[in-house]
Amino acid sequence: MCGIVGYTGNRPVLPILIGGLKKLEYRGYDSAGCAIVTGEGRMEVYKATGKVANLEDKTRECNNHGTLGIAHTRWATHGVPSVTNAHPHVSQSGNLAIVHNGIIENYATLCEQLKKRGYTFKSQTDTEVIVQLIEYIMTIRDCDLAAGVLSALKLCIGAYAIAVIDRRNPTRIVAARKSSPLAIGVGEGNGEFFIASDASPIAEYTKKIVYLNDEEVAIIEKGKELQVENIRTGSVDFEIKDIDLDLTMLDKGGFPHFMLKEIFDQPAVLKDCMRGRVIAADGGYRVILSAVEQHKQKLVNASRFTIVSCGTSWHAGLIGKQLIEHFCRIHTEVAYASEYRYNDIVVDPGEIVIAISQSGETADTLAAIEAARERGAMVFGIVNSVGSSIARRADTGTYVHIGQEIGVASTKAFTGQVTVLAMFALALGMERGSVDPAEYNEVLRELTLLPDKIERVLQQNDKIRDMARTFTYARNCLYLGRGWNYPVALEGALKLKEISYIHAEGYPAAEMKHGPIALIDQDMPVIFIAPHDRLYHKIISNMQEVISRKGRIFAIITENDHTIRKICSDVIEIPETPACLSPLLSVVPLQLLSYHVAVAKQLDVDQPRNLAKSVTVE
């Protein structure tokens, strides 16, 4: 959601801004824009709806050789997608320009106060209020941009990541964040700085980065030392970190879409996820997680776990609940992060909250862990993005290490999260003495074999593509699973909704007869996730209920299952694996199915409408 890029230095700024926005396209957006200050102190603003390519077209005739600028991709919150509402927004005098990610909750009140003082507004956005407020404060107090931003933000309620420039100072950017990510790249040796919503636009220019914390304002000026201040307490120290980003992950690698590449990445990235963690030892296997080693006592004695997450991460959490309860014998709940903070939360002594987020910046999940910490819970983070807000705010945790995920519809992040949850549950179960040693060793051995087994599933890509044609005409689909694979049914339905815009529902298969069975007819595809596990014969009975109502069944089955093959029109086989790991195999055909349905419908797979990769507002 919303991407910010900025630069001050000696290089021409426009290519850096456009290139940076392209690297942030995965976040989801509906318009784009940039503001550049020329060497003569003139502010030039370019905006376009739609893709960054449209903005690039508008700037082709630009002869501006300025070296200071900010840029933005917008995902609409206040105001419809339009050129007028696109960022940057300019102050009434034309001196200041701002880009903003987040929501200012008291913007209407501030707007009315500014109107009484003679300010007019061109857009419907909350962002324009910030830049007008900054200019008003600078005018009445006769202060510079940094002081104006510091004072203005004390009056703003809500979330923000902002970057502001003043045409009268063509070397300075003032940036700030609260509950929305913002990073500063420190150029090596020539006094230049980069800003961005994450490290991807910065990594090709420098390996040094500073992540701002909440309510921090950075004064960034070419050729000078970086300054960071808290809006309430004054100057603060900051840490310059090394960027840990594989730039090859930002390339499609010959695939037509990032989503397909990331589906096919899964065998390799799951090896990365397990590398150094699952090791051969004493003729068997052992899992080592530093977080479990360092916080062994608290984890072993946990009274219960609560998993907070959203979307795909919530589905991973449902599998994590089963893993923890099975291997650790500790009661575990899964809560939508967006609801958790508004409930009457009861935190037990010794309770541990596990926060799962691909980006590590999910606003609802961040708010949930803050609510948990206020009530005394220990927070364990499972995130992919190193240096992200959740990674920094959690008491401890584990990185997923699956590389940057660009496609908005999450694939490899899901399998990476489930893999980490499996390792966590096994490691903690062994420490508690609650897991059978033989099962522990067998499941770890099977974990190491999963990448090769996923490769075998991926070899059926062409078959799945052919199956997908049936779905292009469907208006509704039903996904059914039981036990370990009920969350996979939810995830498969979500993927189809996200990128093909076909209504789909995931249900426990046995619940079908309690309502959804009324929808089944010859036009409703029904997808069963039916590996050969302890509920196998039960799910066959559920299939017969669909067949008797003329429903068409597609099934994910274990290799060499001839029973289901006889009764289903289409099947995709997955290799045999322990039931607790079967979601890591059964989800892959569903990822491919949703991808091929969307491609057949000629939809934008990587950037589906209305969706954002990182939801940084509530």
N, C-alpha and C positions, 0 to 999 in steps of 0.2 A: 504494500500500500504506500503510495507516494514515494518518489525517489528524489533525493537532493544531491546536487553536485555543485562544487564551487572551486575556484582557483584564484590564487594571487601569486605572481612571480614574474619571470621574464619571458615565458613562452607565450605565443598567441593563444588566447583563451578559448576561442570558439571550438577548435577541434577537440580540446579536452572536455568541454561541456557536452558536446554532441556524443562523443565516444563514451563518456561516462553515463549519460542517459541510456544509451543502448545497452550497457551492461546492467542497468537497473530495470530494464523492461520486464523482466520476470516477475517483478513485484506487483504488476497489474496497474493499469492506469487508463484514463480516457482522454487526456490532453497533455500537452507539453509546452514548455516555454523556457526562455533564457533572457537574462539581462546582462549587458556588457557595458563597461565604462571605457570610453575611448581615451586615448592619450591627451585629447583636448578637453577632457572632463565632460563629455556628452554621454548621456544614458541612452542606450539603444535596447529596445525590448522587442522580442519576437515570440509569437504564440501561435499554436495550431491545435485543433482538435484531432483526435485519432492518434496515429502512430508517431513515434519520434521521426520517422522518415518524412512525415509531412512538415515537421518543424525544420528539418534539415533542408528541405526544398525551399522553404521561406528564407533561409539564411544564405543560400548559395550566392546571391548577389551582394552579400555583405562584404564591404572592403574594410571593415573595422579590424584594426590590428591591436586592439586593446589587450591588456594582460590581466584584467580583473573581471570576474563575472560569476554569476550564479545561475543555476538551471534546475528544472523541476519536471517530474511527471506527476500528474494529479489523478487521484481517485476520488470522485465526487462525494462530498459529505454535505456541505452547505452549498446549495446552488447546483443547477443542472450542468452537465458537461457543455462548455461553450468557450469561445475565445475570450470573452469578457471575464469569465470565472477562472480561466486558466491562470497559473502562476507564471512569472513573478507578478506581484502587485506593486504599484508605484504610489508613493505619497502624493498628497495634493499639490505640492510644489514641484514634483518631478525630481526631487533631489535623492530620494531613498527608494530602494527596491527590496522586496522581501520574497523569500520562498518559505513554505511552512508545511510540515507534516504534523497532523494532530487535530484536536478540536478545542477551541476556546469556548468554554461553557457559558461564560458571562458576556459573550460578544454583543448580545442585543443591548444590554445595559450600557456597556462602553460606547457602543455606536450612538445611542441616544444622547449621551453626554457630549460626545464629540460634535454631533450635529448642532447642538445648542451653542457650540463654540465656533460655528461657521464651516465645519468640515462636511464635504459631500462624498458620497460613495457611488462607485460605478458598478460594483459587482454585488452578488448575493452571498459572498463568502464571509466567514469569520476572520479569515486571514487579513483582509484589507483593513480591518479594525486595528490590528497590531501595528502595521506600518504607519497608520495615521496617528495612533497614540504615541508612538516613538517620536514622530516629527513634532507633535504638540508639546511633548515634554522637552525636547531639545530647544524648541522656540522659547518657551516661557522660562526655562532655566538657563538658557544660553550655554548648553553643555554639548559635548561631542557625542558621536554615535554610541560608543560603548556605555557611557553614563545614561544615555537615553534608553538603551535596551535594558540595562539593569533595572532602572526605575519602572519601565513599562511592564516588565515581566512580573514584578511584585503585585501588579494590579490584575493580572490575567489568571483566571481559574481554568484549569483543564490540562491538556497534554500538548506538548509542542516539541518539534525540532525545527529551528529556524536558522536562516542565514540572511544577513542584511548587509547591503552595501550603500555607500553614499558617493554620488558622482563627484563630490568635491574632494574626495580622498581616494584616488584611483589605485591604492595599494592595500586597502584594509577591508577585511570581512569581519563582522561580529556574528558569532554563531552561539546557539544555546540549545539545551535539551531538557525536557522533563517528560518521562514516560514514553519517549519515542527516540529511537536510536540516532546517534550522530557521531561520526568519527572524523579525526583530523589526520591527514597524512603529512608527515614532516619530510620535506625534500632534503636530499643529501648534498650539502655543501653550497648551494646557491640561493639560500634564503627564500625558497618557495614553499607554499603550503597548498594542500588539497583538502577539500571536505566532501563527505559523502554519507549516505545513509548506512552503507556498509563498506567493507574493504574492497569489493570487486572493482569499482572504478579507480581505486587508488593503487592497487597492487602492481600495475605495470610501470608505475613511476617511482615508487619508493617501497621499502620494506619496513618503514617505521611508522607507527600509528599510535594515536592517543584516542581512547574512548572516553567521551564526556560522561559524567554522572549526572543524576537528576539535579536540576536547578543550578547547573554550572554554565557559565558564559565564557566563551573563548574569544580573546582579542587577537586576531590573526593578521599580521602585517608583514609584507614582503621585506626581507632583510633584517627582521627584528626577532627577538626571542618571543616564543609563544607565551601568552599570559592566560591564566584561567582563574575565574573568580566565582564564588558561590553568591547567588543574588542576596543572601541574607547574612553570610558570615565573612565575606571578603575573600582575599587571595587564598588559593588552595594549591597544594602540591599535586602534580600529575605524573603519571608513569607512561613512558614511551615503550611500547611493546613491538615485537616483531610480528609482521603479518604472516599468518599461516594459511596460505591460500594457493591451491594448485590451479594455475591459470588454464590448464588444459580442460578443467571442468567447466569452463565458460564457453567452450567450443562444442559444436554439435558432433564433431568427430565423424563426419560422413553420413550421419543419420538425418532424415528429413525434418525431425523435430527433436527438441530437447527431451520431451517426455519419453519417446521411444529409446533414445540413447540412455536415459536414466533407468529405464526398465532393464535394458541389456547390461547396464553397469553393475547390476546387483550382485552377480557372482564375485566380481573383483572387490567391490566396496565392502561386502560382508567379510571377506578375508581381511581387509584393512581394519574393520570394526573389531575383529577377534584377534588380530595380530598382537602378540605379547601378552594377551589376556588368557587365551586358552592354549595351554602348553602340554606337551607330552611329559609324563613324570611317572617313574617307577612302574613302567609297563602299562600305564593307563593315562589318564588325562587329569588336569587340574585347571581351575579357573582362578585367576588372580585379578582382583579389582582394587586399585589403591584406595579408593574411597571406603570400601568395606574393611580393608586392613586398618586404615587410620581411625575409623569411627566404629570399630568392632563392638565395643561395649554397648553403645547406644543402640546400634542396629540390632544386635542380638537380643537386647532387652526391650525392644519396641513393643508397646502395648497393642498398637495397630498401625496400619498404613492407610493413608488416603491419597489417591492419585488424582491430581487436578490437571486438566488438559482440555483441548478443543479440537473438533473436527477429526481428522485422521489420527492425530495423537491421542484422542479420546478412545478411538477404536483400539489402538495399540495398548492403551491403559487397561481396557477390558480383558485383553489377553494377559497383560501383566498381573492383574488381580488373580487370575486362575493360576499363573505360574507361582506367585508368592504364596498363595494359600496351599498349593499342592506341595511345594518343596520346603516351605518355611513354617507352615501351619500357623500363620498369623492372619487374623481377620483383616481384610483389605476392602476398602470401598473405592469406587470411581465416581468422581463428580465432574460435571461440566464446570470449568473454571469460571465461565460467565455467570453461573448461578451461585457458585460456592460463596462468594464474598457477600452476597445479599441474604444468605440463609442465617438462621440463628445458630452459628457455628459452635459446636461443642468439641473442644480439643482435649483429649484425655492426657493425663500425665504420661510421658513417654511416647506420645504419638509422633509419627514421622510423616510428613507430607512430601510426596514425590511429584514434582512438576515436570511435565513432558512438553517440549516445544521444539519444533525443527529449527526455527529462526532464533529462539531464545529471546524474542522481543514481543511475543504475543501479549497484548495489553491486558486481556482478561486473565491470563495466567499469572502475569506479574502482579496484578491486583490481588489475586487469590493467595499467592504466597506471602504477600505483605499482611493480609488478614490472618493467615495462619501463624506467622511469626509473632504478630502482636498478641496472640493467645498462647504463645509458648511452644509452638511446634518447631521441631527441627525440619529444615527443608533440604531435600535431596533432588538435585536437578539432573534431568536427562535432556541434553540439548546437542545440536550439531554445530552451532556457530560459536567458535572460540572467542572469548571476550564479550559475548552478548550480555544483555542486562540480567537475564535469569542466571547465567553462569556466574556472574559477579555477586548476585544477591543471595544465591543459595549457600547454605552452610557447607555443603560438599556436593559431590555428584560425579557423573560419568559422561564424557563426550562420546557421541555416536561415531564420529570419524568416517562419514560416508561421502565427504566432499560436498561442494556447493550443489544444491538442487535448484535448477532454474525453472523447470516446468511448474506451473501453478498447481496442477493436480499432483499431489505428493505420491511418490512410489518408493524410491529407495530409502527415503527417510522413514517410512513406515516399517519396512523390513529391518532397517538398522535399529530402530527403537525397540522392536520386539526382540531382536537379538541381544541388545543390551539388557533388557528386562529378564531374558532367560539366563544370561550370565549372572546378573545380580541375584536372582532367586536361587540359583544353584550355589553361588558363593556363600550367600547368607545361610542357606539351608545346611551346608556342610559345617559352618561355624556353630550353628545351633544344634547340630546332631539330629536334625529332623528329616534328613533325606537319606534314603537307602544308598549305601556306597556303590552298589552294583548299578542301580539306576542312574546315579550321579555320573559314573564313568561312561555308561552307555549313551546318555543324552549328550554329554560333552563330545564323545566320539562322533555322534551323528551331527552335531553342530559343525564340526570341521568338514563333514562330507556335504553339507548343504549347498555350498557354492557350485559344486559339480552337478548336484541334482537339479538346481535351478537352471543350469545350462541345458539339461535335458528337457525341461519344460519349455524353455525358449526356442528349442528346435521345432516346436509345434506352432510357431508364429504364423506361418502361411495358412495352416488349417484354421487357426482362430480368426485370421483375417477373412477367410471365406465364410465362416460361421457368422461373422459380424454383419453381413449383408442382411440377414433376416431381421436384425434389430433396428435397422434404419427406418423401418416402417412402423415400428412399435410406438405407442404413445405411453405405455406403462410397462414396467417390468417388476418382477418379484424375485428377490434373492433370499434363499432359505438355507440355514445351516444350524447345527446343533453343537453344544459343548464348546470345544476349543474353536470351532469354526463359525459359531454364531457371529462373533465380531467381524469375521471375514465377509459374511453376508452384508453386514452394515457397510463395510469399507467398499465392497464391490458396487453396491447401490450408489454410494456417494460418488465414486469415480464416474459412473455413467451419468449421473445428474450433472456433475461439474462440467464435463467437457462435451457431452452430446445433447444436453438440455432435454433428455427424456426423463420423465418422472419415474423414479425407481424407489422401492422400499426394501429394506432388509428386515427379516423377521426370524425368530427362532422357529424352526420348521414345525414343531409341535403346536405352536400358537396359531398357525395358519387357519386351522379349523375354527378358531375363536373370532373370526371376522374376515380376514383377507381372502378366504376361500370364496367369498361372494363375488370377487372380482374376476375369478379365473374363467376364461373361455378360450377358444381357439386363437384369439388374437393377442393373448397375454403370454409372452415368454416367461418361463419360470426357471431360474437358475438354482440348482441344488449344489451345495458343497458337501460331498459325500465320500470322504476317505473311509477306508476300512478300519474303523475304530469301534469302541464298545457300544456306540449308538447306531452302528451301521444298519442293523435290521429295523430299528425304529424309523430311520429316515427313509428306508425303502417303503415302509407303510405310508409315510407321508407322500411319497412319489405316487403311489397307487391312488391316493385321494385326488391328486391333480390329474392323472391320466383318465380317471373315471369321469372327469368334467371336461374332457377334450383339451386340456392344457398341453402346450408343447414344452417339453423339458430339455434343458441343457444341463449337463452334470459334470462336475469335477470329481474324478474318481481315482482310486489307487490303480497303478499299473496291474494288468492282468485280472481286472475285475470283470468277469463275464456276465455276472448276474444283472448288474445295472445296465450294462451295454445292451442287453436284450430288450430292455423296456424303455430306453431313452433314444430320442432321435439323434442327439449329438452329445458326444462325450470328449473331454480332454483328460488325459492321464497325467498323474503326478507320481513320482517314485515313492516307494514306501519309506516311512520315517516314523519315529515315535509320535504319538498323538499330540503331545504338547508342542511339537515343532511343526506340525502339519500346516498351520497358518502361513508359515514362511514359504511354503510351496503352493498352497491352494490360492493364495492371493495373486500370484503372478499371472495365471491365465485371465483373471478378471481385470487386471491392469491392461493387458494386451487387448482384451475384448473392448473395453471402453475406448481405448485409443483408436482401434480400427473402426468402430462405429462412428466416432467423431470425424475421422478422416474421410470415410465414405459419405458423410453428410457435408463434407467440404467446410468444416468449421475450424476456427482458430484453436488448435489443440493446446499450445503452450500458454496462450493468454485468453482463456475463456471469459466471456462477458461478465461484468459485474463482480469478478473475483479478484482478490489480491493475494500475493504470496505470503506476505507478512502483515497480519492484521494488527496494526499498532494503535488503533483507536477502539474504544468500547462500542 
